[in-house]
Each structure stands twice: as structure tokens, then as C-alpha cells.
């Protein structure tokens, strides 16, 4: 496992402002729209945990060969892996890390 932290903004409006996104119409064509969407989804997971009075146990996972999981959530003794995509279409290749049976630890 490679330990490399990611930075998420609690305020996605601030993130957009720092990226010079001034209008919602700019987001669909912005090269970082996927990162903004991932940021938004992860914030929702954080809020859900905090609203339940629980400390969020959320991790990002990537191995040395580039396989990655956008969000690894630990709930009790269970692990849940999520691939977060902003696109409207599904491609099976996106799930390659899930389909190859990798074992991961947070």
C-alpha cells in the first residue's frame, strides 16, 4: 500500500473559486470536474458519519501499480469500496480493481 494523502475541501464553492470557476456552466467541461464531484461525494460520506455521531473512517487506496479505490469506508468490521465517477456512462474497465480480487487494508 502506498500512503499518499489527498486534499478535500469541505466547501466546494471555495474549491471552485480557487479553480476560477465562476459559473455552474463551466463545470461540465472543466478538466477537474471529476475531482470536484469526488470531493462532493466524500463530503456527503463525512457528513453522514458525523450526523450519526461517529468518526468517519474513510480512506483512499492506491497500490504501486496504479490500481486505486476512490473511497474505502470502514464500518465496524466491514469494508466498503467505492469508485466515484462524474460521467454519465458506465465502462466495465472502471471496475478492474474490484474485479481482480485485490486484498487491501486501510
C-alpha positions in Angstrom: 0.0 0.0 0.0 1.2 3.5 -0.9 0.4 6.2 1.7 -0.3 9.4 -0.1 -2.8 11.8 1.4 -5.5 13.6 -0.7 -6.8 17.1 0.0 -10.6 17.6 0.1 -12.4 20.9 0.6 -15.4 21.0 2.9 -16.6 24.0 0.9 -16.9 23.0 -2.8 -17.7 26.6 -3.6 -14.3 27.6 -2.3 -12.7 24.9 -4.4 -14.5 26.2 -7.5 -13.5 29.7 -6.7 -9.8 28.7 -6.4 -10.1 27.0 -9.8 -11.6 30.2 -11.2 -14.9 28.6 -11.9 -17.4 31.4 -11.7 -20.5 29.9 -13.3 -22.1 26.5 -13.0 -22.0 26.1 -16.8 -18.2 25.8 -16.6 -18.2 22.7 -14.5 -19.2 20.1 -17.2 -16.2 20.9 -19.4 -13.7 21.7 -16.6 -10.7 19.3 -16.6 -11.1 18.8 -12.8 -14.9 18.2 -12.8 -14.2 14.5 -11.7 -12.2 15.7 -8.7 -14.8 18.2 -7.7 -17.5 15.5 -7.9 -15.4 13.1 -5.9 -14.8 15.8 -3.3 -18.6 16.4 -3.1 -19.4 12.7 -2.7 -16.7 12.2 0.0 -18.1 15.2 1.9 -21.5 13.5 2.0 -20.0 10.4 3.5 -18.2 12.5 6.1 -21.5 14.3 7.0 -23.4 11.1 7.2 -20.9 9.7 9.7 -20.8 12.8 11.8 -24.6 13.1 11.8 -24.7 9.6 13.3 -22.2 10.7 16.0 -19.4 8.5 14.5 -15.9 9.4 13.5 -15.7 8.9 9.7 -13.3 6.0 8.8 -12.7 6.9 5.2 -9.6 6.2 3.2 -8.2 6.5 -0.3 -6.3 3.4 -1.6 -3.8 3.0 -4.4 -1.1 0.4 -4.9 2.3 0.7 -6.5 0.9 -0.4 -9.9 -1.7 2.4 -10.0 -4.8 0.4 -9.0 -6.9 2.6 -6.9 -10.1 2.9 -4.9 -11.6 6.3 -4.6 -13.2 5.6 -1.2 -12.7 2.8 1.3 -15.1 3.0 4.1 -14.7 1.0 7.3 -18.0 0.4 9.3 -17.5 -1.9 12.2 -15.6 -4.9 10.9 -16.7 -4.4 7.3 -15.0 -2.7 4.5 -16.9 -1.0 1.6 -15.1 0.2 -1.6 -16.5 2.9 -3.8 -15.5 4.1 -7.3 -16.7 7.7 -7.8 -17.2 8.9 -11.3 -18.8 12.0 -12.7 -19.5 10.6 -16.1 -23.0 9.6 -17.3 -21.8 6.4 -18.9 -20.5 3.2 -17.3 -17.5 1.4 -18.6 -16.5 -2.0 -17.1 -12.8 -1.2 -17.2 -13.5 1.3 -14.3 -14.1 -1.7 -12.1 -10.9 -3.5 -12.9 -9.5 -3.1 -9.3 -12.7 -4.6 -7.9 -12.8 -7.5 -10.4 -9.2 -8.6 -9.9 -9.7 -9.6 -6.3 -7.2 -7.4 -4.7 -6.8 -7.6 -0.9 -6.5 -4.2 0.7 -6.0 -2.9 4.2 -6.7 0.6 5.4 
